Structure formats: C-alpha cells, structure tokens
Amino acid sequence: VKGMGLDLGAIAKGYAVDKMAQILRASQVESFLINAGGNVYAGGRKPDNTLWRVGVTDPKDTGDIIGVMPAEDMAIVSSGDYRRYFVVDNTVYHHIIDPRTGYPSDTSRGTTVFSPSSIDADALSTIMFILGPDDSEGILSQFDGIGVIFVRQDGSVVSKGLVDGFEFK
C-alpha cells in the first residue's frame, strides 16, 4: 500500500546483537559485553571470571538505576517512555504505540527483559511494555528462561519470571 512501511524497530537491534554474539563466539572470543543502546548482551564471564553487572535504568530518573543484574550469556533489553517522546499541549506522547488503541501505551513507564536471546528480549520488552504486568502471563508462559521487570506508571516495580539474582537498589 502506498505510503505504508514496516518498522522492525522492535526486533532489529536484538537480531543484530545476536549476530554479533554469534560472530564473537565463532572467533573464539569467550568474554564480551555488547551495548547497543537499550540492548545489552553479556557473553560469558568477565576476564576476571566474575559475572557481568548490568544496571537497569530508572524510568523516573534516567540518571539512576533501579537495580543491577549479574549476567552471563544473557540479553538484557529495556523499553520505556523516557527516551523518545514529544510534548503537545502539556501531553507527553512516546513512541511505543498500543495497537489496540492507536495511542502510546499507558500501562508502564519501563520494562526490562532478561533472556538468553537478544531478539526475543527485544520483541518481548516492547510487548511487555504494552501489556503491562497484569496481562503478561499468557505471553511469558510461551518462553523458557525469561524474566521481566516492570515499572508501572505510579513508579511501583513488579517482577515476573526468572529474575534470579536481580539486585534491587
């Protein structure tokens, strides 16, 4: 259809990060950290054999974190309403559109997904942001080894799935 396009923003970085990790492993690199702006992948352990420590941004104060995830062979991907937005008549409009309403989703301020796969985490962070913690179980139950941290509009934090080891601030 003329004037329409396909935006792969919800999975493109995740795919690229998974490919980078695959190339590094094929090149015998055992310890690496990929940071693709909201999409992080911790490959193996750090050179000193400790786990990588990845901070999760606080959507209420982007200069701070809500906690840290110790990670090994794990993608940590965040979506939120706090980086890409604009204001019209004192109303904030962000970039994550709820397809059910056609408007920016209002269920969350931010979500972070922990997964062995960056492409899964990338897609799920957006999906979880739109669904919110109350409606996420049906999707989460279809994936193994996934964890999610939700920051609701009121600032409260909810965790679901495998978030073992997450250190809340």
C-alpha positions as CSV (number, residue, x, y, z in Angstrom):
1,V,0.0,0.0,0.0
2,K,1.4,3.4,-1.0
3,G,2.7,5.4,2.0
4,M,3.0,2.5,4.4
5,G,6.1,0.9,5.7
6,L,7.4,-1.8,8.0
7,D,9.3,-0.8,11.1
8,L,11.5,-3.6,12.5
9,G,12.5,-1.4,15.5
10,A,11.1,-3.9,18.0
11,I,13.5,-6.7,16.9
12,A,16.2,-5.3,14.6
13,K,18.7,-4.4,17.3
14,G,18.0,-7.7,19.0
15,Y,18.8,-9.6,15.8
16,A,22.0,-7.6,15.2
17,V,23.2,-8.2,18.8
18,D,22.5,-11.9,18.5
19,K,24.5,-12.0,15.2
20,M,27.4,-10.0,16.8
21,A,27.5,-12.5,19.7
22,Q,27.4,-15.4,17.2
23,I,30.4,-14.0,15.3
24,L,32.4,-13.3,18.5
25,R,31.8,-16.9,19.7
26,A,32.8,-18.3,16.3
27,S,36.0,-16.3,16.6
28,Q,36.7,-18.0,20.0
29,V,36.0,-14.8,22.0
30,E,34.8,-16.1,25.3
31,S,34.2,-12.9,27.3
32,F,32.4,-9.9,25.8
33,L,29.8,-7.2,26.5
34,I,27.7,-5.7,23.7
35,N,25.9,-2.5,24.3
36,A,23.5,-1.4,21.5
37,G,21.6,1.3,23.3
38,G,19.0,-0.4,25.4
39,N,20.0,-3.8,24.2
40,V,22.9,-5.3,26.2
41,Y,24.3,-8.8,25.8
42,A,26.7,-10.3,28.4
43,G,28.8,-13.1,26.7
44,G,30.5,-15.5,29.1
45,R,32.0,-14.0,32.2
46,K,34.3,-11.0,32.6
47,P,38.0,-11.7,32.1
48,D,38.5,-12.0,35.9
49,N,35.8,-14.8,35.8
50,T,33.1,-12.8,37.6
51,L,29.7,-12.2,36.3
52,W,29.0,-9.0,34.2
53,R,26.9,-6.5,36.2
54,V,24.3,-4.6,34.1
55,G,22.4,-1.7,35.5
56,V,18.7,-1.2,34.7
57,T,17.7,2.5,34.1
58,D,15.1,4.0,36.4
59,P,12.4,5.5,34.1
60,K,11.5,8.1,36.8
61,D,15.2,9.3,36.9
62,T,17.2,8.3,33.8
63,G,20.4,9.3,35.6
64,D,19.8,6.5,38.1
65,I,19.1,2.7,38.1
66,I,16.5,0.6,39.8
67,G,19.0,-2.2,40.2
68,V,21.7,-4.5,38.8
69,M,21.5,-7.9,37.1
70,P,24.5,-10.1,37.3
71,A,24.7,-11.8,33.9
72,E,26.4,-14.5,31.9
73,D,25.3,-15.4,28.4
74,M,22.2,-13.2,28.8
75,A,20.5,-10.4,26.9
76,I,19.2,-7.5,29.0
77,V,16.8,-5.3,26.9
78,S,14.8,-2.3,28.1
79,S,11.9,-0.4,26.6
80,G,10.5,2.8,28.0
81,D,8.6,6.0,27.6
82,Y,11.5,8.2,28.8
83,R,13.9,8.5,25.8
84,R,11.8,9.0,22.7
85,Y,8.8,11.3,23.1
86,F,7.4,14.7,22.4
87,V,5.0,17.1,24.2
88,V,1.9,18.7,22.7
89,D,-0.3,20.9,24.8
90,N,1.3,19.6,28.0
91,T,0.6,16.0,27.0
92,V,3.6,13.6,26.6
93,Y,3.4,11.2,23.6
94,H,6.1,8.5,23.5
95,H,7.0,6.1,20.7
96,I,5.5,2.8,21.9
97,I,2.1,2.6,20.4
98,D,-0.6,0.2,21.7
99,P,-2.1,-1.4,18.5
100,R,-5.4,-1.9,20.4
101,T,-5.9,1.9,20.8
102,G,-3.5,3.6,18.3
103,Y,-2.1,5.7,21.1
104,P,1.0,5.5,23.2
105,S,0.7,2.7,25.7
106,D,0.0,3.8,29.3
107,T,0.5,0.5,31.2
108,S,4.2,1.0,32.1
109,R,7.0,3.6,32.3
110,G,9.6,0.9,31.5
111,T,10.2,-2.8,31.1
112,T,13.4,-4.8,31.1
113,V,13.5,-8.4,29.8
114,F,16.2,-10.9,30.7
115,S,16.6,-13.7,28.1
116,P,19.2,-16.0,26.5
117,S,18.2,-14.5,23.2
118,S,18.5,-10.8,22.3
119,I,15.9,-10.9,19.5
120,D,13.4,-12.5,21.9
121,A,14.2,-9.9,24.7
122,D,13.9,-7.1,22.2
123,A,10.5,-8.1,21.0
124,L,9.3,-9.0,24.4
125,S,10.4,-5.8,26.1
126,T,8.1,-3.9,23.7
127,I,5.2,-6.4,24.1
128,M,5.6,-6.4,27.9
129,F,5.6,-2.6,27.9
130,I,2.3,-2.6,26.1
131,L,0.6,-5.4,28.0
132,G,1.9,-4.4,31.5
133,P,2.4,-6.8,34.3
134,D,-1.3,-7.7,34.7
135,D,-1.8,-9.0,31.2
136,S,1.7,-10.5,30.5
137,E,1.3,-14.1,31.8
138,G,0.0,-15.6,28.5
139,I,3.0,-14.4,26.5
140,L,5.6,-15.1,29.2
141,S,4.4,-18.7,29.6
142,Q,5.4,-19.4,26.0
143,F,9.1,-18.7,26.6
144,D,11.6,-20.5,28.8
145,G,14.2,-18.7,30.9
146,I,12.6,-15.3,30.6
147,G,12.4,-12.7,33.3
148,V,10.8,-9.2,33.3
149,I,11.0,-6.2,35.5
150,F,8.1,-3.8,35.0
151,V,8.0,-0.2,36.3
152,R,4.3,0.9,36.4
153,Q,3.1,4.4,35.8
154,D,2.9,5.0,39.5
155,G,6.6,4.0,39.9
156,S,6.0,0.7,41.6
157,V,8.1,-2.2,40.4
158,V,6.8,-5.7,39.6
159,S,9.0,-8.7,38.6
160,K,7.8,-11.8,36.7
161,G,9.6,-14.9,35.6
162,L,13.3,-15.6,36.1
163,V,14.8,-12.6,37.6
164,D,17.0,-14.6,40.0
165,G,19.9,-12.6,41.3
166,F,18.5,-9.1,40.3
167,E,19.7,-6.7,42.9
168,F,17.1,-4.0,43.5
169,K,18.6,-0.7,44.6
